[in-house]
């Protein structure tokens, strides 16, 4: 028997990331403008690095609280009071080894093999694999693409529910589409979940990257009531340029505390204490840096979208939220092949829509959280490429 034949079928079925495939293909090329990954070009700020460095040098290198150090959970409580206007005790928060782990642990907590979890598609591919690796079935509920904008059909969403459905994964603002649920959308989805006794796993990582005129995007926190079955998965990656730190958090009902702590114990046994000190600094002193990142994203969003829309060959509208332009280019049917061709001919790295599931096949994703001058250059290269198709 071969090595691979002896492995778990579930592990073997885990797909290669369609995003990482393009990154590995072209990483390190001269003149490359990498818009493929969901991160900006600013490093973590000094005040965060310094807090972590001081703690590391000070000897905070031992095992620590599985749920997160008390100071970080208290800082998360203050952050939610400041940005979401809710009073959540520190006992609602659990520190994880990335937003990805927050999703994985939440899926493990909510589903059993054979259960189903609905997700809106196109979607970040990792959620689909997280569900499938847990032994559950991921059920894609496609958004509609109408006039350059993505639209949720609530009747179709409810029709996707079966007796095996356990939860709905809702990412808003959305990666990759930029679709952002209104308060009315959230209330309607919550009503559906209540009617069918479902959980909602809410990914609101991009809540502060909202271009709709308010300080943040609408949140399930605005419409939920005591007893609603909602878990929130989040991360330090996007707001504070901490993608490489791999630190995230979960917000969950108090009753789940020991269960989530146990899942953390048997996966990573907690996040390094010195890294958590950096996360405390991010929450307590990082609102100005978030605003800097927001302004950078807004300016670059407009540069990229205006240039490509002006070609009359790209169908998209400026997204309401998140960090991505999801582009439908005339003449492109297979976005994977197009992403390879584009990086070869232009030096601009894009993520292929094929990586994001049903509905994304003809699209390409560009992350615009970068220096506006660099985005201007990328837009010019892409516009020239499009004009020659």
Wavefront OBJ file of the C-alpha trace (Angstrom):
o trace
v 0.000 0.000 0.000
v 1.350 3.460 -0.911
v 1.804 6.184 1.676
v -1.073 8.237 0.264
v -3.389 5.250 -0.006
v -2.984 4.690 3.726
v -4.051 8.213 4.673
v -7.483 9.429 5.725
v -9.788 10.004 2.731
v -10.961 13.186 4.429
v -7.410 14.540 4.563
v -6.707 13.492 0.991
v -9.848 15.262 -0.166
v -8.641 18.631 1.175
v -8.005 20.693 -1.967
v -4.979 22.806 -2.766
v -5.824 26.475 -2.327
v -6.501 28.049 -5.699
v -5.172 31.328 -4.309
v -1.931 29.848 -3.008
v -1.394 28.048 -6.332
v -1.053 31.409 -8.108
v 1.077 32.830 -5.298
v 3.483 29.880 -5.445
v 3.623 30.146 -9.228
v 4.794 33.757 -9.278
v 6.076 34.684 -5.821
v 9.354 36.615 -5.835
v 9.324 37.842 -9.437
v 10.869 41.210 -10.180
v 8.337 44.020 -10.487
v 5.502 41.935 -9.088
v 2.491 43.763 -7.616
v 0.823 41.140 -5.406
v -2.902 41.789 -5.065
v -3.736 38.117 -4.617
v -3.753 37.733 -0.818
v -6.042 39.396 1.690
v -3.455 41.617 3.305
v -2.009 45.078 2.954
v 1.556 46.199 2.400
v 2.069 47.926 5.763
v 3.905 45.915 8.434
v 2.538 45.662 11.951
v 3.008 49.042 13.679
v 5.787 49.616 16.176
v 3.529 50.065 19.207
v 2.176 46.527 18.709
v 5.585 45.000 17.974
v 7.120 46.729 20.964
v 4.494 45.388 23.373
v 5.090 41.846 22.170
v 8.871 42.263 22.153
v 8.934 43.649 25.680
v 6.843 40.720 26.904
v 9.056 38.200 25.093
v 12.246 39.707 26.518
v 10.543 39.936 29.902
v 10.096 36.168 29.994
v 6.400 35.742 29.149
v 7.148 32.457 27.390
v 5.304 29.918 29.544
v 1.979 28.127 29.200
v -0.850 30.547 29.804
v -4.629 30.809 29.941
v -6.293 28.559 27.341
v -9.055 31.101 26.762
v -6.591 33.979 26.490
v -4.917 36.151 29.092
v -7.434 38.157 31.156
v -5.978 41.460 29.948
v -6.662 40.573 26.305
v -10.192 39.387 26.944
v -10.862 42.598 28.851
v -9.442 44.609 25.938
v -11.755 42.750 23.551
v -14.689 43.686 25.755
v -13.661 47.364 25.594
v -13.189 47.140 21.801
v -16.725 45.846 21.304
v -18.169 48.482 23.601
v -16.360 51.185 21.623
v -17.063 49.998 18.088
v -20.285 47.995 18.397
v -21.999 49.627 21.362
v -22.511 46.338 23.202
v -21.680 45.356 26.760
v -20.093 41.901 26.602
v -18.202 40.550 29.572
v -14.690 39.161 29.029
v -16.175 35.693 29.543
v -17.708 35.894 26.051
v -14.254 36.018 24.395
v -11.808 33.239 23.515
v -8.370 33.871 21.991
v -7.364 31.589 19.129
v -4.405 30.945 16.861
v -5.866 32.951 13.938
v -9.242 33.755 12.456
v -8.931 30.487 10.543
v -8.703 28.554 13.787
v -11.685 30.482 15.127
v -13.698 29.165 12.176
v -12.344 25.626 12.473
v -13.123 25.385 16.194
v -16.562 26.925 15.723
v -17.402 24.437 12.972
v -16.206 21.600 15.204
v -18.376 22.874 18.037
v -21.504 23.196 15.896
v -21.464 20.230 13.518
v -21.226 16.466 13.554
v -20.418 14.195 10.607
v -23.389 14.198 8.254
v -24.643 17.636 9.290
v -24.896 20.439 6.747
v -23.743 24.050 6.968
v -24.915 26.606 4.428
v -22.563 29.302 3.183
v -23.099 32.179 0.782
v -21.143 31.756 -2.449
v -18.736 32.912 -3.851
v -16.932 32.468 -0.543
v -13.463 32.368 0.946
v -12.487 28.761 0.137
v -11.171 27.947 3.599
v -14.660 27.891 5.099
v -15.737 25.138 2.709
v -12.719 23.002 3.587
v -13.163 23.660 7.311
v -16.695 22.279 7.099
v -15.748 19.270 4.979
v -12.712 18.362 7.121
v -15.014 18.303 10.154
v -17.048 15.626 8.398
v -20.011 17.876 7.675
v -21.305 18.911 4.259
v -20.895 22.438 2.943
v -23.923 23.699 1.029
v -23.342 26.675 -1.277
v -26.165 29.210 -1.573
v -25.148 31.452 -4.490
v -25.550 35.192 -4.385
v -26.894 36.684 -7.615
v -24.727 38.997 -9.731
v -26.940 41.741 -11.142
v -25.665 44.877 -12.847
v -22.256 44.597 -11.259
v -23.659 44.120 -7.754
v -24.145 41.011 -5.613
v -27.627 40.351 -4.242
v -28.906 37.958 -1.567
v -32.154 36.075 -2.244
v -33.590 35.291 1.178
v -36.185 32.883 -0.213
v -33.450 30.827 -1.891
v -31.482 30.857 1.341
v -34.390 29.413 3.310
v -35.122 26.900 0.556
v -31.565 25.529 0.924
v -32.323 24.357 4.466
v -32.850 20.610 4.937
v -33.445 18.434 8.012
v -29.658 17.986 8.189
v -28.858 21.711 8.240
v -27.206 22.718 11.485
v -25.858 26.205 10.789
v -25.349 29.041 8.330
v -21.967 30.658 7.766
v -22.456 34.361 7.003
v -19.489 36.517 6.015
v -20.348 40.203 5.772
v -18.740 42.355 4.454
v -17.860 39.532 2.115
v -14.589 38.103 0.924
v -14.413 38.083 -2.105
v -17.466 39.944 -3.383
v -17.656 42.971 -1.088
v -21.378 42.254 -0.600
v -22.462 43.751 2.699
v -25.664 42.756 4.458
v -28.002 45.527 5.521
v -29.467 45.564 9.005
v -32.706 44.315 7.416
v -30.842 41.442 5.725
v -29.296 40.430 9.044
v -32.642 40.544 10.846
v -34.211 38.426 8.102
v -31.412 35.834 8.215
v -31.652 35.696 11.986
v -35.407 35.154 11.711
v -34.781 32.232 9.347
v -32.273 30.751 11.789
v -34.747 31.088 14.648
v -37.560 29.433 12.667
v -35.399 26.425 11.844
v -33.424 26.184 15.076
v -30.104 26.890 13.329
v -26.837 28.372 14.484
v -25.230 31.302 12.706
v -21.452 31.405 12.409
v -20.777 35.079 11.682
v -17.516 36.185 10.109
v -17.445 39.970 10.542
v -13.701 40.407 10.187
v -14.164 43.301 7.711
v -16.776 45.182 9.751
v -14.601 48.303 10.050
v -13.808 48.310 6.317
v -17.209 49.673 5.368
v -17.631 52.333 2.705
v -21.349 52.920 3.160
v -21.182 56.127 5.168
v -21.189 54.655 8.689
v -18.295 53.890 11.021
v -18.797 50.162 10.535
v -20.933 47.661 8.680
v -24.200 46.388 10.157
v -23.610 43.487 12.528
v -25.635 40.628 13.926
v -24.872 42.291 17.261
v -27.290 45.038 16.176
v -30.252 42.674 15.809
v -29.647 39.661 18.052
v -31.307 39.046 21.395
v -30.366 37.049 24.467
v -30.480 33.357 23.640
v -29.861 33.669 19.899
v -27.506 30.998 18.611
v -24.689 33.046 17.093
v -20.915 32.580 17.224
v -18.596 35.292 15.888
v -15.200 34.418 14.391
v -12.677 37.206 14.032
v -8.982 37.999 13.625
v -6.317 40.611 14.295
v -5.006 40.189 10.752
v -6.785 42.867 8.742
v -7.395 45.806 11.084
v -3.883 46.028 12.477
v -1.731 44.517 9.670
v -1.037 41.395 11.738
v -1.635 38.650 9.173
v 1.582 36.823 10.056
v 0.871 36.814 13.786
v -1.918 34.226 13.495
v -4.025 35.495 16.376
v -7.816 35.630 16.366
v -10.780 35.379 18.657
v -14.250 33.899 19.105
v -17.292 35.586 20.623
v -19.738 32.995 21.906
v -22.484 32.372 24.460
v -21.251 31.924 28.008
v -22.536 28.356 28.137
v -19.991 27.320 25.496
v -16.989 28.415 27.543
v -15.653 25.053 28.682
v -16.344 23.444 25.308
v -14.366 26.084 23.415
v -11.567 25.993 25.983
v -11.321 22.221 25.524
v -11.155 22.543 21.737
v -8.349 25.094 22.085
v -6.536 22.788 24.520
v -6.569 19.866 22.104
v -5.509 21.866 19.051
v -2.896 24.470 20.031
v -3.131 24.675 23.838
v -3.344 28.440 23.555
v -1.658 31.443 21.968
v 1.798 32.590 23.095
v 1.471 35.083 25.928
v 3.902 37.613 24.453
v 1.875 37.682 21.228
v -1.251 38.341 23.255
v 0.464 41.391 24.775
v 0.837 42.765 21.260
v -2.829 42.077 20.642
v -3.779 44.048 23.770
v -1.806 47.014 22.443
v -3.561 46.694 19.071
v -7.011 46.844 20.644
v -6.324 49.609 23.139
v -4.112 51.880 21.032
v -4.790 50.889 17.434
v -7.907 52.823 16.399
v -5.786 55.445 14.633
v -3.928 52.754 12.702
v -7.232 51.147 11.681
v -8.315 54.507 10.326
v -5.065 54.797 8.366
v -5.650 51.376 6.828
v -9.264 52.291 6.071
v -8.288 55.493 4.258
v -5.622 53.617 2.320
v -8.202 51.016 1.257
v -10.814 53.603 0.276
v -8.408 55.599 -1.883
v -7.019 52.526 -3.603
v -10.474 51.012 -4.090
v -11.528 54.075 -6.076
v -8.306 54.147 -8.116
v -8.552 50.485 -9.099
v -12.270 50.337 -9.784
v -12.447 53.654 -11.655
v -9.596 52.642 -13.983
v -11.018 49.222 -14.783
v -14.639 50.304 -15.131
v -13.450 52.980 -17.574
v -12.232 50.265 -19.963
v -15.871 49.222 -20.572
v -14.540 45.666 -20.491
v -14.816 45.038 -16.741
v -18.122 44.482 -14.985
v -18.004 45.475 -11.334
v -19.113 48.200 -8.951
v -17.134 49.663 -6.097
v -17.697 47.253 -3.209
v -19.568 48.416 -0.127
v -17.154 46.721 2.221
v -14.101 44.477 2.740
v -10.826 44.841 0.827
v -11.494 43.342 -2.588
v -12.576 44.211 -6.092
v -14.193 41.154 -7.674
v -13.775 41.653 -11.392
v -15.647 40.106 -14.312
v -13.582 40.777 -17.443
v -15.035 40.416 -20.936
v -13.509 37.492 -22.777
v -12.426 35.548 -19.680
v -14.238 32.281 -19.003
v -11.639 30.436 -16.897
v -10.249 32.729 -14.222
v -7.557 30.270 -13.124
v -5.951 30.291 -16.548
v -6.474 34.044 -16.729
v -4.719 34.621 -13.386
v -1.691 32.683 -14.622
v -1.674 34.618 -17.894
v -2.130 37.987 -16.200
v 0.754 37.523 -13.797
v 2.975 36.366 -16.668
v 2.104 39.301 -18.929
v 1.534 42.139 -16.443
v 3.292 41.218 -13.216
v 0.043 41.773 -11.291
v -0.968 38.914 -9.027
v -4.712 38.280 -8.771
v -6.672 35.495 -7.098
v -8.776 33.409 -9.495
v -12.514 33.334 -8.891
v -12.462 29.565 -9.407
v -10.985 29.376 -5.904
v -14.140 30.899 -4.399
v -16.665 28.331 -5.520
v -20.006 28.540 -7.274
v -20.562 31.875 -8.970
v -16.928 32.939 -8.957
v -15.645 31.070 -11.998
v -15.490 34.087 -14.329
v -14.139 36.561 -11.775
v -10.749 37.660 -10.468
v -10.137 39.089 -6.998
v -7.825 42.007 -6.327
v -6.972 43.171 -2.803
v -6.701 46.976 -2.754
v -5.290 47.517 0.754
v -2.024 48.868 -0.633
v -0.096 52.022 -1.396
v -2.273 54.048 -3.821
v 0.737 54.659 -6.080
v 1.268 50.931 -6.437
v -2.434 50.338 -7.076
v -2.368 53.048 -9.751
v 0.416 51.152 -11.521
v -1.407 47.831 -11.156
v -4.611 49.368 -12.548
v -2.734 50.730 -15.572
v -1.170 47.338 -16.303
v -4.506 45.553 -15.961
v -6.334 48.105 -18.107
v -3.736 47.634 -20.833
v -4.126 43.849 -20.600
v -7.910 44.083 -20.789
v -7.776 46.363 -23.838
v -5.843 43.698 -25.754
v -8.236 40.811 -25.115
l 1 2 3 4 5 6 7 8 9 10 11 12 13 14 15 16 17 18 19 20 21 22 23 24 25 26 27 28 29 30 31 32 33 34 35 36 37 38 39 40 41 42 43 44 45 46 47 48 49 50 51 52 53 54 55 56 57 58 59 60 61 62 63 64 65 66 67 68 69 70 71 72 73 74 75 76 77 78 79 80 81 82 83 84 85 86 87 88 89 90 91 92 93 94 95 96 97 98 99 100 101 102 103 104 105 106 107 108 109 110 111 112 113 114 115 116 117 118 119 120 121 122 123 124 125 126 127 128 129 130 131 132 133 134 135 136 137 138 139 140 141 142 143 144 145 146 147 148 149 150 151 152 153 154 155 156 157 158 159 160 161 162 163 164 165 166 167 168 169 170 171 172 173 174 175 176 177 178 179 180 181 182 183 184 185 186 187 188 189 190 191 192 193 194 195 196 197 198 199 200 201 202 203 204 205 206 207 208 209 210 211 212 213 214 215 216 217 218 219 220 221 222 223 224 225 226 227 228 229 230 231 232 233 234 235 236 237 238 239 240 241 242 243 244 245 246 247 248 249 250 251 252 253 254 255 256 257 258 259 260 261 262 263 264 265 266 267 268 269 270 271 272 273 274 275 276 277 278 279 280 281 282 283 284 285 286 287 288 289 290 291 292 293 294 295 296 297 298 299 300 301 302 303 304 305 306 307 308 309 310 311 312 313 314 315 316 317 318 319 320 321 322 323 324 325 326 327 328 329 330 331 332 333 334 335 336 337 338 339 340 341 342 343 344 345 346 347 348 349 350 351 352 353 354 355 356 357 358 359 360 361 362 363 364 365 366 367 368 369 370 371 372 373 374 375 376 377 378 379 380 381 382 383 384 385 386 387 388 389
